[in-house]
Amino acid sequence: MSAKIRLYVEHPLGEEQSVPLTREQAHYLFGVMRLGPGAPVALFNGRDGEWLAEVSEAGKKGGVLTCSSQTRPLRMPPDLWLLFAPIKKSRTDFIVEKAAEMGAARIIPVQTEFTNSERIRQDRLQAHAIEAAEQCGGTFVPEVGDLHKLDRMLADWPQDRQLMFCDEAEAGSALRLADGGRGLPWAILIGPEGGFSDRERARLSALPFAHVVSLGPRILRADTAAVAAMTLWQQALGDWA
Amino acid sequence: MSAKIRLYVEHPLGEEQSVPLTREQAHYLFGVMRLGPGAPVALFNGRDGEWLAEVSEAGKKGGVLTCSSQTRPLRMPPDLWLLFAPIKKSRTDFIVEKAAEMGAARIIPVQTEFTNSERIRQDRLQAHAIEAAEQCGGTFVPEVGDLHKLDRMLADWPQDRQLMFCDEAEAGSALRLADGGRGLPWAILIGPEGGFSDRERARLSALPFAHVVSLGPRILRADTAAVAAMTLWQQALGDWA
């Protein structure tokens, strides 16, 4: 019996473990997807891998699933953060979805000088990361951080974490990535639509842990740049090799 | 004087060239963007590079721009086709937009066994490719083809065109791309949400011009896979090096 529906839950998972459902989860499984007692569901919580469970109680306001066996072990992504300047709503949602699919371990919206957004809905973005993991067979869900000021993040930067910084104004090279950095923690920084300010660019370029990388001769939108940069990183230093 | 607005036109461009506007273009420039006589606009037509022009006649139903000087030469992308199985509307739009940004020369929707869509709106997809080029500073617009059956395309395949085929069920390697193929025409094929059928997979794998490439250990949505595959190709064989 294999499950077509994958559901993220917060509850611990394990053999014979009962997992209570929230009202929203019960509505989705029993109201929308019309599952009844005995129906299979794949569960993951970001810590215990993926488990096959079946519906043991189904109600309008809640229900219980019972785990039987582990179907996948937990697979952690590499230690990669994605920092990005929020853009308009649908493209910000998209960046978070793509970061979860591409295997970022943490997603951090950052406010740069040319960032338009002053606020984000962290809960909504986190829900997008969960949905991406549900859809794409992931067993890990990256944490979406609150909006941080780029300046402050750089001031408190952990010194061993390398920073891949994608700037259309710089003639960097993707190949330089291969020179080193494997096994170290990394972050990718994607700027806002208007690019970085001269001050930010100068500061970033002077950082000892920063690596300027080129994303080709065409100007990419921020959401495209995020996927392209994560691809280059995963291929050169991550778990695609 | 530099232009903030970039507009794709069909008309030839050159020194002192007058360019008549369609009703829609006149509405956009004069109604929406409120440009008046003398205002600068950057024009490109996919053949003559980018030209600085200014408004010489502005009316409700039309208008004329006059070119002054070329601001960028035509930059052709590499000879790369992107073949993809259409998925739901917003993600299909997205794939076309991203293909234009990433430098595909031609975009061809293909119908596979597990493709849900039987029809596409070619005109709407072409408009997305144009808009992406307008936004991203491109001087070339990839042609979006009509929906082709994958079987028929493969039967008529030009024998020197290499095919990069991304299949989550295959343990391919992106590195094999580096073995050769530089300077040859290429195509990237992205399957539908349900993947390829066993029959399609067997047929594709047996083709002498096909190269199976892995996009890492996580399952990617088709739109993510399209950007990731184009990134790997541009980096290994295209104009990113």
Interface residues (C-beta under 8 A of the other chain):
Chain A: R75 P77 F94 K98 E101 M102 G103 Q135 C136 G137 G138 A174 L175 S214 L215 G216 P217 R218 I219 L220 R221 T224 V227 A228 M230 T231 L232 Q234 Q235 G238 D239 W240 A241
Chain B: R75 P77 F94 K98 E101 M102 G103 Q135 C136 G137 G138 A174 L175 S214 L215 G216 P217 R218 I219 L220 R221 T224 V227 A228 M230 T231 L232 Q234 Q235 G238 D239 W240 A241
